[in-house]
């Protein structure tokens, strides 16, 4: 086999092939060889002369293809095609080879590297990549494209953007990698942070440093800060592979004032409280600058030598004075390209930070292990995804004092986690077994139980929104209305408003066995009683009664004949009408606890509540029931932000990550348009469910 295949099929750079058992490794090698042969054949047939990469992994990487505009072809000595650009990975083998071939062919070389906000976990696909046509940012011996970008002056708009990105970075508590938990033990009240790095990291040698630089750094940190504790952050693998660290934990333990942190923890835990940060070439120094910390460097990383850091080494003459905004804008905006992992499209730095911050927020908010009690086989398919890194064990009853999770209002200990559908759920009914896009996991109660507090109630009582959050809620409301989005996004659109001068009142029916009536409607608990009350309150109005869609679909019990209902209303809907279509043609809404009341509020339609749903009691609805715990007078934007942003969890199964309500809206619009919830499989499934219910003696 040619040497070129050996060197490139199994590169030591970029995404290295994992070590595995001999047979599995042999299969992977065979697959790579087959892929190489296919690529060579394609090159020969097409005669392509575009970008050529010296690593096959770069040809396969969708992030590289997005960043460059198209996937590069693979360069091989066997097919000496010339190209305008040769692409490799940093200062690894493929990068050196790309530079050498480019020189030989009088072409240009592009060197790729991970961006400074790479991913959630180290093993996750990257969401950012840098492209350098000069050098590479961690090689201080030659110019890099990043250096020229840092030196460039900023416009006022760029200055403001850089400041906003710095604030967003700190508010989101993000770093290059973001899967590690926050440090779980206390640190000294005052300390400086000394940052270890992995031995052999190319940024050390190319950053004009060596192993001795780390000892010099530690001694300087101790000498500069008499009487102040020094926290040394070691690589988390140091106790299993000491060769990875530049420090010996046993030796550090003998030094007065030195505290060792070797466990895997998020670096922000250490940066945010440090008095100063000491580093050789680690990116932690750049992040510390954004946190406003004094930074001491003992190598020459890209952020050193610009007058912002205390440098042990003299900077290259090419570097002058630069502001933090210049470095931030260059490193996070100009130099890096980001790809949205959900949409698969190029996105902005702000979007990437929001995405990573969201993943972090969802990962470490729940207990490490939960026992889920009483969940159906259907719900077991998707529940663990919403619990992120929490280990979920399904059982019929709990063991000992473990944390329990239950669905909705099921009987459970007072401290159980309660799970329910979110308010933007799916394109289709939950009873149809349509997988949800959102769930709520409530530690305090559950939103439909007005007899006690819930996380949502606490959020609405205490949140103070910034102007940007208010703007976000307002835009979200506009998108909801424009997209015609509701909880289930199902129903017919054939209903038209009656030709009458009367006020048209919508009375919303519910499933009478629903827990929201048991726990949220102490006075009126049946649809008939609700309709009787509304007719008494609105004797001269045109009343439209809408049964719950599950009842109309035959999936829930109707409980009674229709004649008493038709006698009390002017029109009773016999098919499920899409909520947005219906709400756009009526004047007011009466409900016990239905979510349609919230959807009406979103559209600024007057709502009267005959129970106490989560959106009542805040001064936005007319209420026949009072709840003294709800003390705050909310704006509509505050209610929307709490209910649709702060409270639920949104998860995209295809992308394998948490998303926001805005992305969920787009997905719901696409799915409603495509009509995926109405395919033949769902229709057969619905018939099966109804048949099983009938066999169990449940009437349609």
C-alpha positions in Angstrom: 0.0 0.0 0.0 1.5 3.4 -0.9 3.0 5.4 2.0 0.6 8.3 1.1 -2.4 6.2 2.1 -0.8 5.0 5.3 -0.1 8.5 6.4 -3.4 10.0 5.5 -5.9 7.3 6.3 -4.7 7.1 9.8 -3.7 10.7 10.6 -2.5 11.8 14.0 -4.3 15.0 13.7 -7.8 16.5 13.9 -10.4 13.8 14.7 -8.1 10.8 15.4 -9.6 7.3 15.1 -10.4 5.9 18.5 -8.3 2.9 19.7 -10.4 -0.3 19.7 -10.2 -4.0 19.5 -8.1 -5.4 16.6 -11.1 -6.7 14.6 -13.0 -3.4 15.0 -9.9 -1.5 14.0 -9.3 -3.6 11.0 -12.9 -3.0 9.8 -12.4 0.8 10.3 -9.1 0.7 8.3 -10.8 -1.3 5.5 -13.6 1.3 5.4 -11.1 4.1 5.2 -9.2 2.4 2.4 -12.5 1.9 0.5 -13.4 5.5 1.0 -9.9 6.5 -0.2 -10.4 4.5 -3.4 -13.8 6.0 -4.0 -12.5 9.5 -3.6 -9.6 8.8 -6.0 -12.0 7.4 -8.6 -14.2 10.5 -8.3 -11.2 12.7 -8.7 -10.1 10.9 -11.8 -13.6 11.0 -13.4 -14.4 14.6 -12.5 -11.0 16.1 -13.0 -11.7 18.5 -10.1 -9.0 21.1 -9.4 -10.6 22.7 -6.3 -9.2 22.8 -2.7 -7.2 19.7 -1.8 -6.8 18.5 1.8 -3.9 16.4 3.0 -6.1 14.6 5.6 -9.0 12.5 4.6 -10.8 13.4 7.8 -10.9 17.0 6.7 -12.6 15.9 3.4 -15.3 14.1 5.5 -15.9 16.8 8.0 -19.2 18.6 7.4 -18.0 21.6 9.5 -15.0 22.0 7.1 -17.3 21.8 4.1 -19.7 24.4 5.5 -16.8 26.7 6.5 -15.1 26.5 3.1 -18.3 26.5 1.1 -17.7 23.0 -0.2 -15.8 19.9 0.9 -12.2 19.7 -0.2 -11.0 16.8 -2.3 -8.2 14.5 -1.0 -4.7 15.1 -2.1 -2.6 12.1 -3.1 0.8 11.5 -4.7 -0.9 8.9 -6.9 -2.9 11.6 -8.7 -0.7 14.7 -8.9 -3.5 17.2 -9.5 -2.6 20.8 -8.9 -4.9 23.0 -6.8 -5.1 26.7 -5.9 -5.2 25.9 -2.2 -3.9 23.0 0.0 -5.6 22.5 3.4 -4.2 20.9 6.5 -4.7 20.8 10.3 -2.7 23.3 12.2 0.9 22.3 13.0 0.1 18.6 12.8 1.4 16.4 10.0 -1.3 17.4 7.6 -0.7 21.1 8.2 3.0 20.8 7.5 2.3 18.8 4.4 -0.2 21.3 3.1 2.3 24.1 3.5 5.1 22.2 1.8 3.0 21.1 -1.2 1.6 24.7 -1.5 5.2 26.0 -1.7 6.2 23.4 -4.3 3.2 24.3 -6.5 3.3 28.1 -5.9 -0.2 27.8 -4.3 -1.6 29.0 -1.0 -2.1 26.9 2.1 -5.0 27.1 4.6 -4.5 25.8 8.1 -7.5 24.8 10.1 -7.9 24.6 13.9 -10.7 24.3 16.4 -12.3 27.6 17.3 -12.1 29.1 20.8 -15.7 28.0 21.5 -15.4 24.5 20.3 -18.2 22.3 21.7 -20.0 21.0 24.7 -17.9 17.8 25.2 -14.4 17.1 23.8 -15.8 14.1 21.9 -18.7 16.1 20.4 -18.5 17.4 16.8 -17.0 20.9 16.8 -19.3 23.9 16.1 -16.5 26.3 15.2 -13.3 26.3 13.1 -10.6 28.8 12.3 -9.2 29.2 8.8 -5.7 30.8 8.6 -4.0 31.6 5.3 -0.8 33.0 7.0 0.1 30.6 9.8 -1.8 29.4 12.9 -2.7 31.4 15.9 -0.7 29.5 18.5 2.6 29.7 16.5 4.3 32.9 17.7 7.3 32.3 15.4 5.4 33.5 12.2 2.6 35.9 11.5 -1.0 34.6 11.6 -4.2 35.9 10.1 -5.5 36.4 13.6 -2.6 38.8 14.4 -3.5 41.0 11.5 -7.2 41.0 12.5 -6.3 42.0 16.1 -4.2 44.9 14.9 -7.0 46.2 12.7 -9.0 49.1 14.2 -12.7 48.6 15.1 -15.7 50.6 14.0 -18.1 51.8 16.7 -20.5 49.0 15.8 -17.7 46.4 16.0 -16.6 47.8 19.4 -20.1 47.6 20.8 -20.5 44.0 19.4 -17.2 42.9 21.0 -18.3 44.3 24.4 -21.6 42.5 24.0 -19.9 39.3 23.2 -17.6 39.6 26.2 -20.7 40.1 28.4 -22.5 37.2 26.8 -19.5 34.9 27.2 -19.3 35.6 30.9 -23.1 35.5 31.5 -23.3 32.2 29.7 -20.3 30.9 31.6 -18.9 29.3 28.5 -15.4 28.1 27.7 -13.7 26.1 24.9 -15.1 22.9 26.2 -18.2 23.0 28.4 -19.3 19.6 29.6 -17.6 19.6 33.0 -19.6 20.5 36.1 -18.9 23.5 38.3 -16.4 22.9 41.0 -18.2 21.3 43.9 -15.9 22.2 46.8 -15.0 25.6 48.3 -11.9 27.5 47.3 -9.8 29.9 49.5 -11.4 33.2 50.0 -8.6 34.9 48.0 -6.4 33.1 45.5 -4.5 33.4 42.2 -5.0 30.7 39.6 -2.1 28.8 38.0 -3.1 26.8 34.9 -1.4 23.5 34.0 -1.5 22.2 30.4 -1.1 18.8 28.8 2.4 17.8 28.1 3.2 17.9 24.4 0.5 20.5 23.6 1.7 22.2 20.4 0.7 25.6 21.7 3.5 25.3 24.3 6.5 24.7 22.0 5.1 26.9 19.2 4.3 29.5 21.9 8.0 29.8 22.8 7.7 27.8 26.1 8.8 24.4 27.5 8.3 22.3 30.5 10.5 24.5 32.6 8.1 27.4 32.0 5.6 25.9 34.3 7.9 25.8 37.3 8.9 29.4 36.6 5.2 30.3 36.5 4.4 28.7 39.8 7.4 30.3 41.6 6.4 33.7 40.1 2.8 33.3 41.3 4.0 32.5 44.8 6.5 35.4 44.8 4.1 38.0 43.3 1.3 37.2 45.9 2.8 36.9 49.4 0.1 35.7 51.9 -2.3 34.8 49.1 -3.3 31.2 48.3 -2.3 29.7 45.0 -4.8 27.3 43.2 -3.1 25.0 40.7 -5.5 23.5 38.2 -4.0 20.2 37.0 -5.2 18.2 34.0 -8.0 15.9 35.3 -6.1 12.8 34.1 -3.0 13.5 36.1 -3.6 10.8 38.7 -4.1 8.1 36.0 -1.5 9.4 33.6 1.0 11.7 35.4 2.9 12.2 32.2 0.1 14.5 31.0 0.9 17.1 33.7 3.8 19.5 34.2 3.3 19.3 38.0 3.6 16.5 40.5 0.6 16.6 42.9 2.7 15.1 45.8 5.3 17.9 45.4 2.6 20.6 45.2 1.0 19.3 48.4 4.3 20.1 50.3 4.3 23.7 49.2 2.7 26.2 51.7 -0.3 28.1 50.3 -0.7 25.8 47.2 -4.1 24.1 46.7 -4.4 21.5 44.0 -7.5 21.1 41.8 -7.2 17.9 39.8 -10.8 16.9 39.3 -12.6 17.6 36.1 -14.4 20.9 36.6 -15.5 23.8 34.4 -12.6 26.4 34.2 -15.1 29.2 34.8 -15.5 27.9 38.3 -11.9 28.9 38.9 -11.5 31.9 36.7 -14.5 33.9 38.0 -13.3 34.1 41.6 -9.5 34.3 41.0 -7.6 37.4 41.9 -5.3 36.9 38.9 -4.5 34.1 36.4 -1.1 32.7 35.6 -0.7 30.7 32.4 1.9 29.6 29.9 -0.2 29.6 26.6 -3.6 28.2 27.7 -6.8 29.7 26.3 -7.8 30.2 29.9 -5.7 33.4 29.8 -7.9 34.8 27.0 -11.0 33.9 28.9 -9.6 35.5 32.1 -9.2 38.7 30.2 -12.8 38.7 29.3 -13.6 38.1 33.0 -11.6 41.2 33.7 -8.8 39.4 35.5 -5.0 40.3 35.5 -3.3 37.7 33.3 0.4 36.7 33.5 1.8 34.7 30.6 5.0 32.6 30.5 4.8 31.8 26.8 3.5 33.8 23.8 -0.2 32.9 23.2 -2.2 34.9 20.7 -3.6 37.3 23.3 -0.2 38.2 24.8 2.1 41.0 23.6 -0.7 43.5 23.0 -0.3 45.4 26.2 -3.2 43.7 28.1 -1.2 40.9 29.8 1.9 40.8 32.0 4.3 38.8 29.9 7.5 37.0 30.9 8.7 37.0 27.3 9.2 39.8 24.9 6.5 40.0 22.2 7.2 39.7 18.5 7.9 43.1 16.9 4.7 42.6 14.8 2.5 42.9 17.8 1.7 46.4 19.2 -1.0 47.8 21.3 -4.6 46.5 21.1 -7.7 46.8 23.2 -9.6 43.8 24.7 -12.4 44.6 22.2 -10.0 44.2 19.3 -8.8 40.8 20.5 -12.4 39.6 21.3 -13.8 40.8 18.0 -10.9 39.2 16.0 -10.9 35.9 17.9 -14.6 35.4 18.2 -16.0 37.1 15.0 -13.5 37.6 12.2 -11.2 34.6 12.7 -13.8 31.9 13.4 -16.7 30.4 11.5 -19.5 28.8 13.3 -22.1 26.2 12.2 -25.4 25.9 14.0 -25.6 22.2 15.0 -29.4 22.3 14.8 -29.9 24.0 11.4 -26.6 22.9 9.9 -26.0 26.4 8.6 -23.3 29.1 9.2 -24.3 31.2 12.2 -22.9 34.1 14.2 -20.8 34.0 17.4 -23.7 35.1 19.5 -25.8 32.2 18.3 -23.0 29.7 19.1 -22.5 31.1 22.6 -26.3 30.9 23.2 -26.3 27.3 22.0 -23.4 26.2 24.2 -24.7 28.1 27.2 -28.1 26.5 26.8 -26.6 23.0 26.8 -24.6 23.8 30.0 -27.7 25.2 31.8 -29.7 22.1 31.0 -27.0 19.6 32.0 -26.3 20.3 35.6 -29.6 21.5 37.1 -31.0 18.1 38.1 -29.7 15.4 40.5 -27.1 13.0 39.1 -29.5 10.0 39.3 -33.3 9.9 39.2 -35.7 7.0 39.5 -38.7 7.5 37.1 -41.9 5.8 38.5 -44.9 4.8 36.5 -43.8 6.0 33.1 -45.3 4.2 30.1 -43.1 2.4 27.6 -43.8 5.3 25.2 -42.6 8.0 27.5 -39.5 6.0 28.4 -38.3 6.5 24.8 -37.8 10.2 25.1 -37.6 11.0 28.8 -33.9 10.5 29.3 -33.0 13.0 26.6 -34.7 15.8 28.5 -32.8 14.8 31.7 -29.5 15.4 29.9 -26.6 13.9 31.9 -28.8 12.7 34.7 -29.0 8.9 34.9 -32.6 7.9 34.7 -33.6 4.5 36.1 -37.2 3.3 35.3 -38.9 1.3 38.1 -42.3 0.6 39.6 -41.4 1.9 43.0 -38.4 3.8 44.5 -35.6 2.3 46.6 -34.6 4.1 49.8 -34.2 7.9 49.6 -33.4 8.2 45.9 -34.8 11.1 43.9 -38.1 10.2 42.2 -39.6 11.6 39.0 -43.3 11.1 38.1 -45.6 12.3 35.4 -47.9 15.2 36.2 -49.9 14.9 39.3 -49.3 11.3 40.1 -49.0 10.3 43.8 -45.4 10.8 44.8 -43.2 12.1 47.7 -43.4 15.9 48.2 -39.8 16.4 46.9 -40.4 14.4 43.7 -39.6 15.8 40.3 -42.8 16.3 38.3 -42.7 16.0 34.5 -45.2 17.3 32.0 -45.6 18.5 28.5 -44.4 22.0 27.7 -46.6 24.7 26.2 -45.1 24.3 22.7 -45.3 20.6 22.4 -45.6 19.0 19.0 -47.4 19.0 15.6 -50.1 16.5 16.6 -51.8 15.3 19.8 -50.0 13.8 22.7 -52.6 11.1 23.0 -51.6 10.2 19.4 -48.1 9.3 20.7 -46.5 12.3 18.9 -43.0 12.8 20.5 -42.8 16.1 22.4 -40.4 18.9 21.6 -40.7 20.3 25.1 -41.1 19.1 28.6 -41.1 20.8 32.0 -39.3 19.2 35.0 -40.6 20.9 38.1 -38.7 20.5 41.5 -41.4 22.4 43.5 -44.8 21.3 42.2 -46.3 21.4 38.8 -47.7 24.3 36.9 -51.3 23.1 36.8 -51.5 22.4 40.5 -52.7 25.7 42.0 -52.9 24.1 45.5 -49.2 24.7 46.1 -46.3 26.6 44.6 -44.5 25.4 41.4 -41.2 26.4 39.8 -43.2 28.4 37.2 -45.1 30.3 39.9 -41.8 31.1 41.7 -40.2 32.2 38.4 -43.1 34.5 37.6 -43.2 35.9 41.2 -39.4 36.7 41.3 -38.0 37.2 37.8 -36.8 40.7 36.8 -36.3 40.8 33.0 -33.6 42.8 31.3 -34.5 44.9 28.2 -33.0 42.3 25.9 -35.2 39.6 27.6 -38.3 41.7 27.2 -37.4 42.2 23.5 -36.9 38.5 23.1 -40.3 37.8 24.7 -42.0 40.3 22.4 -40.4 38.9 19.3 -41.3 35.4 20.4 -45.0 36.5 20.8 -44.9 38.0 17.3 -43.5 34.8 15.9 -46.1 32.7 17.7 -48.9 34.8 16.2 -47.4 35.0 12.7 -46.7 31.3 12.6 -50.1 30.4 14.0 -48.4 28.2 16.6 -50.2 26.5 19.5 -49.4 23.6 21.8 -50.4 20.7 19.4 -50.6 22.6 16.1 -53.4 20.4 14.8 -56.9 20.9 13.7 -59.0 22.0 10.8 -59.0 25.6 9.4 -62.5 25.6 7.8 -64.5 27.4 10.5 -65.7 31.0 9.9 -67.1 33.5 12.3 -70.9 33.7 12.3 -72.6 36.6 10.6 -73.8 38.3 13.7 -73.5 41.6 15.5 -73.2 39.8 18.8 -70.0 39.3 20.7 -68.6 35.9 19.9 -67.5 34.1 23.1 -65.4 30.9 22.9 -65.9 28.4 25.7 -63.1 25.9 25.9 -63.9 22.4 26.9 -61.4 20.1 28.6 -60.9 16.4 29.4 -62.8 16.2 32.7 -60.5 13.6 34.2 -57.5 15.9 33.6 -55.4 16.7 36.6 -55.5 20.4 35.9 -59.2 20.5 36.8 -58.6 18.4 39.9 -55.8 20.7 41.2 -56.6 24.0 39.5 -60.3 24.5 39.4 -61.9 24.2 42.8 -65.2 25.7 41.8 -66.1 24.6 38.3 -65.0 21.1 37.4 -67.1 20.0 34.4 -67.6 21.3 30.9 -71.3 21.5 31.4 -71.1 23.5 34.5 -68.7 25.9 32.8 -71.0 26.3 29.9 -74.0 27.0 32.2 -72.0 29.7 34.0 -70.9 31.4 30.8 -74.5 31.4 29.4 -75.7 33.0 32.6 -72.9 35.6 32.4 -73.3 36.3 28.7 -77.0 35.7 27.9 -77.0 37.9 24.8 -73.7 36.8 23.3 -73.0 34.2 20.6 -71.4 31.3 22.4 -69.2 28.8 20.6 -68.3 25.6 22.6 -65.1 23.8 21.6 -64.7 20.3 23.0 -61.2 19.1 23.8 -59.4 17.7 20.7 -58.7 14.4 22.4 -62.4 14.0 23.0 -63.2 14.8 19.4 -60.5 12.3 18.3 -62.1 9.6 20.3 -59.1 9.2 22.5 -60.7 10.5 25.7 -64.1 10.0 27.4 -66.9 12.3 26.3 -68.8 11.6 29.6 -72.3 12.4 28.6 -74.7 13.3 25.7 -74.3 16.4 23.6 -77.8 17.7 24.0 -77.3 19.6 27.2 -74.3 21.4 25.6 -76.1 22.3 22.4 -78.9 23.8 24.4 -76.6 26.2 26.2 -74.5 27.4 23.2 -75.2 28.8 19.8 -72.7 26.6 18.1 -70.9 23.4 19.2 -67.8 22.5 17.2 -67.9 18.9 16.0 -64.4 18.8 14.5 -61.1 20.0 16.0 -60.5 23.6 14.8 -56.9 24.9 14.8 -56.6 27.2 17.9 -54.9 30.0 16.0 -57.6 30.0 13.3 -60.4 30.0 15.9 -58.8 32.6 18.1 -58.4 35.0 15.2 -62.2 35.2 14.8 -63.6 35.4 18.3 -63.9 38.2 20.8 -63.4 36.7 24.3 -62.5 33.3 25.8 -63.9 31.6 28.9 -62.1 28.6 30.3 -61.4 26.6 33.5 -57.7 25.9 33.2 -57.2 25.3 29.4 -53.9 26.3 27.8 -56.0 28.0 25.1 -56.5 30.8 27.6 -52.8 31.4 27.5 -52.8 31.2 23.7 -55.6 33.8 23.7 -53.6 36.1 26.0 -50.7 35.8 23.6 -53.0 37.3 21.0 -54.3 39.9 23.5 -57.8 38.4 23.6 -59.7 39.0 26.9 -59.8 35.8 29.0 -62.0 34.9 31.9 -60.7 32.1 34.1 -63.1 30.0 36.1 -60.2 28.1 37.7 -56.6 29.0 38.5 -54.3 28.1 35.5 -50.7 29.2 35.6 -51.4 32.3 33.6 -54.2 33.6 36.0 -53.8 35.7 39.1 -51.2 38.0 37.6 -53.5 40.9 36.5 -53.8 39.7 32.9 -57.1 37.8 33.1 -60.5 38.2 34.7 -60.5 35.7 37.5 -63.4 34.1 39.5 -60.8 32.3 41.8 -58.1 34.0 43.8 -54.6 32.8 44.7 -52.8 34.9 47.3 -49.4 33.5 46.5 -49.4 35.3 43.2 -48.5 38.7 44.3 -46.8 40.2 41.2 -48.6 42.2 38.5 -47.1 40.9 35.3 -46.8 42.3 31.8 -47.7 40.0 29.0 -44.0 39.8 28.0 -43.0 38.7 31.5 -45.6 35.9 31.4 -44.4 34.7 28.0 -40.8 34.8 29.0 -41.4 32.8 32.2 -43.7 30.2 30.5 -41.9 29.8 27.2 -38.2 30.6 27.9 -37.4 30.1 31.6 -39.6 27.1 32.6 -39.5 24.4 29.8 -36.8 22.3 28.2 -36.8 22.0 24.5 -35.0 19.1 22.8 -34.3 18.3 19.2 -33.9 14.5 18.8 -32.4 14.8 15.3 -29.6 17.2 16.4 -29.2 15.5 19.8 -29.2 18.8 21.8 -31.3 21.3 23.6 -32.8 24.1 21.6 -34.6 27.3 22.4 -38.3 28.2 21.9 -37.4 30.2 18.7 -35.9 27.1 17.0 -38.9 25.0 18.3 -41.3 27.4 16.6 -39.5 27.0 13.3 -39.6 23.2 13.7 -43.3 23.2 14.5 -44.1 25.4 11.5 -42.1 23.0 9.2 -43.8 19.9 10.7 -47.3 21.4 10.5 -46.7 22.4 6.9 -45.4 19.0 6.0 -48.3 17.3 7.7 -46.1 14.5 9.2 -48.5 14.0 12.1 -51.2 12.8 9.7 -49.5 10.0 7.9 -50.9 6.5 7.6 -48.9 5.1 10.5 -50.4 7.7 12.9 -53.9 6.9 11.6 -53.4 3.2 12.2 -52.0 3.9 15.6 -55.0 6.1 16.5 -57.4 3.3 15.5 -55.4 0.8 17.6 -55.5 3.0 20.6 -59.3 3.6 20.3 -59.8 -0.2 19.8 -57.8 -1.0 22.9 -59.7 1.6 25.0 -63.0 0.1 23.8 -61.9 -3.4 24.7 -61.2 -2.1 28.2 -64.7 -0.8 28.5 -63.9 2.9 27.9 -66.5 4.7 25.8 -65.4 7.0 23.0 
